[in-house]
Amino acid sequence: GASRFEDQQLLLADLRQRFSTSDIRVLRDAPLAVEHAATIALEAAFGGESGAIVTVGAGSVAYGRTIDGDVLRVGGWGSLLGDEGGGYAIGLAALRSVAAAMDGGPPTLIAVLLAERYGLLTQHDLTAFAYRTEAPISMLAPLVVEAAEKEDWVATSILKQQANGHAKQIGWLASRAGDGIEKRLAFVGEMSAPGYYRECIAEALLRHLPHWRIARPQAEPVEGALRLARRLAPGAEHVAAED
């Protein structure tokens, strides 16, 4: 999540301080860079070439690289301003759906699952959970998926709405890039693992981007980190081998 320049500088300062006392020479002398996880995943997905990635975890963000090498980003605004389609937004929608059910709205299996897994039986239970500091709201997302897989209408509606919101943002990225980007998408993040919700995202993406295709990442994100590191410090592999 280190996309803000200020956060990157704080992390860099901390790393430099830690590495300065290391007995491993390559660490003491290494040039350092801090990148957003999605930048690293994008590097790995298409070998540094053009395309876009859809990252869906606790939050959501999409990164794309144009044919000319420019990087575009949409989403990633955090839980208050955006992150449509991410675990937090889905978990929050789950709590709201249960509150609505308690008020007389549509019943939902989500309420049963929250009672079973978290003991949320009453209005007091629900509000105490939702408003406490560091409430694990994003951890509720799998319960929504579970309820949707059992054909709960409320859960299905939540997932389709969230998937559509994220896909709409990626449509904005595609519009900004125009014909200057390879029309391919790869999934990254735990909420986009194969399963019901991924199918919702894929369906929404193909609706908003009918001429794009969904591709498998060419490599794991860690390989993207290695590619960026080699680019930052050519010859570092030889130094490491000597050490």
C-alpha positions, -999 to +999 in steps of 0.1 A: +000+000+000+030+023-001+018+045-030+021+079-013+055+095-018+057+104+020+051+068+030+077+056+005+103+080+020+096+069+055+100+033+046+132+040+027+147+059+056+139+030+079+153+004+055+185+024+050+190+027+088+185-011+093+207-021+064+235+003+073+246-020+102+242-052+083+272-075+081+261-084+045+279-060+023+254-061-006+227-049+018+248-020+031+256-008-004+223-016-022+203+011-039+167+009-025+133+017-039+098+013-025+070+005-049+032-002-046+024-039-046+003-034-077+033-019-096+053-050-088+024-073-098+020-054-131+057-059-139+053-097-133+020-101-151+032-093-186+070-093-184+071-055-182+051-051-214+017-035-219-015-047-202-035-041-171-040-059-137-070-060-115-060-061-078-087-071-054-079-078-018-090-059+013-091-029-011-090-026-048-069-009-075-061-014-111-028-006-129-021-005-166+010+000-187+006+015-221+026+004-251+048+035-246+055+025-211+034+049-192+017+035-160-020+044-154-038+038-122-075+038-111-089+031-076-069+025-045-085+054-027-090+036+006-121+025+025-136+060+028-132+072-007-134+041-028-120+006-030-151-007-048-151-045-051-126-050-023-130-070+009-137-040+031-164-027+008-180-061+006-178-066+044-194-032+050-222-040+026-227-073+045-231-054+078-255-030+063-276-058+048-279-074+082-289-041+098-315-037+071-328-072+078-331-064+115-351-033+106-375-054+085-357-055+052-350-085+031-338-115+051-304-128+043-282-158+050-254-134+058-272-127+092-271-164+100-234-167+091-225-136+111-243-150+141-226-184+138-191-171+132-190-139+152-219-141+176-236-111+161-272-118+172-286-084+182-285-047+171-261-041+200-238-069+188-238-055+153-230-019+162-204-029+188-186-049+162-189-024+134-178+007+154-150-008+174-115+003+165-098-020+139-130-040+133-120-069+109-147-058+084-128-071+053-127-105+069-165-107+065-162-108+026-158-146+024-191-150+043-208-130+016-193-152-011-204-183+009-240-170+012-240-161-026-228-196-035-259-209-016-281-186-038-288-159-012-303-130-032-289-103-009-253-117-010-255-122-048-266-086-052-238-073-031-211-092-050-225-082-084-228-045-074-192-045-060-178-063-090-195-039-114-182-008-094-146-021-098-151-030-134-165+005-142-132+020-128-112-002-151-133+009-179-121+045-171-085+033-172-092+017-206-108+049-219-078+070-208-054+046-225-074+043-257-056+022-284-023+028-266-026-003-244-026-041-250-062-051-243-055-078-217-062-081-180-048-103-153-062-109-118-041-103-086-052-105-049-069-130-026-104-118-034-098-125-071-088-162-066-108-186-087-143-190-075-177-174-075-166-138-069-140-139-096-167-150-120-187-119-109-157-097-116-149-114-150-185-110-161-186-073-151-152-067-168-164-082-201-195-061-199-175-029-195-145-040-217-160-062-244-129-061-266-105-071-239-094-106-228-086-120-194-051-135-193-031-155-168-002-136-152+031-147-167+048-149-133+042-144-096+045-109-082+077-117-064+093-121-099+082-086-107+101-074-076+132-092-088+129-076-123+126-041-108+155-048-085+177-059-113+168-028-133+176-007-103+210-023-096+225-040-127+252-065-117+238-069-082+235-107-088+273-109-093+279-090-061+255-112-041+272-143-055+306-130-044+293-123-009 
